[in-house]
Amino acid sequence: MEDGKTVINRMQRKIFMVTQSIDTNPEVERILISLLRKMSISMKFNQIQSFTASMIKLSRRAISRANPNLSEQEKDILFVKYHYGNEMADRLQTFLKQSNL
């Protein structure tokens, strides 16, 4: 019968990486994941923050292109609707009307 330490060591040796992307070479993916693991928390946070800002900008641009005749406020409400749902968009719209904004 094996003790817990032996089982854990055996399990650790069998760990392998499952490819996350079908269009990326597994070796390249392994290197990218290794680089991500070596990044500091602050660097990871900055990467996520930058990615999030880019996605928001792209989403707002797509809304503007698809709805060129809407006001900026109407585009903002659409953004909220698409990303946070109808209920939140309705609440925002009600708030803006009550605030005369």
N, C-alpha and C positions, 0 to 999 in steps of 0.2 A: 504494500500500500504506500502511495506517495504522500509526502507531506505537502502542505500548502505552498511552500517555497518552490518545490520542484514543479508543481503544476503551473505556477505563475511563470517560471522560467521557460517551460515548454511552450506555454501559450504565447509568450513574448516572441519567441523565435518564429512562430507561425504567422505573425502579423505581417500583412502585405498591403500595399496600397491599391485600392480599386480606382481605376481611371475615372475622373470626374467629367471629362470632356472627350467626345468621340473624335473631335477634329484637332486635338493637340497630341503631339508625340508624347508617349508616356515618360520618356526620359526628360523631356523639356518640362512636363508637368511636375515631375519629381523635383527638379531643380527649383522651379517657381515656388512650390510648397515649402521647400527647404529654406528659401530666402524669406518667405513670409514668416516662418517659424522663428527666424533669427531677428526679425524686426522688433524694436521696442514697442511697448504699449502705445506710447505717444505717436510713434511713426504709423502704427496700424490705425490709430484713431484719425490721424491726419489723412490717411489714404481713404478711409471710409467717409470722412467729412467731404473730401474733394469729390469722390464718386457720387455722393448724395447731392451735392450742389450741382454737379453736371446733369444728373438725372432730372432734377427740378427744372433746370434751365431748358433742357431739351423738351420736357413735357409742356412747359409754358409756351415755348416756341411753336410746338405742334398745335396747341390749342389756338394760338394767335393766327397761325396760317390757315387752320380749318374754319376759323370764325373771324374773318377780318372786319366784319361790320359791328362786332360787339364792343361795348365799352371795356375799359380795363377792369372795372369792377365786375362786370358780367363774366369776363375771362377768369378773374380770380375765383368767382363762385363756381365756374365750371371746373377749375383746377381742384377745388375742394371736393366737388361732387365725384370726380373721377378717382381721387385718391383716398377720400375719407367717407364717401357715401352720400346718399341723398339726404339723410337725416341731418348730417352735419352741415351740408350745403344749405338746407332750408333754415337751420338755426342761424347760420351766418347771415343769410339774406334778411331774416327777421331782425337780427341785431343791427344790421346796417340801416335798415329802414327806420327802426326806432331811434337810432342815433343820428339820423339825417346825414349819414356819410355817403 
